[in-house]
């Protein structure tokens, strides 16, 4: 399966890689693992969603924010690898959700990211280990930030 054809089938287009928000590498390779630094719900460095889920944002808006994080991750992976078809699978996803006091449905918010990755790579390769964590504040007041670990094909 060609990942670019699958993106097109889903009506998706890779955005430009987001500008770095500090001193770090967007992607760090260790062996056949690719560690993707935290990606926010931004387009060209501008927040698409700000505010806390459970107050200013709904769960559905949080899910859309998490999908934007995935697209940014794919963009930096494409910039690093030159070809997303070199990716075998998602290994791990760690999502951070800016959450209002008492909000505890972070896993449901991060399901937006997990569903998109499963739609792209299938249930076997697109679903990995996962953590969904509440955060009081995220950089730039964004609603969701996600970091990823992907495995390259042998």
Buried (B, 14 or more C-beta within 10 A) or exposed (E): EEBBEBBEEEEBEBBEBBEEBEEEEBBEEEEEEBBBBBBBBBBEEEBBBBBBBBEBBEBEBBBBBBBBBBBBBBBBBBEBBEEBEBBBBBBBBBBBBBBBEEBEBBBBBBBBBBBBBBBBBEEEBBBBEBEBEBBEEBBBEBBBBBBBBBBBEE
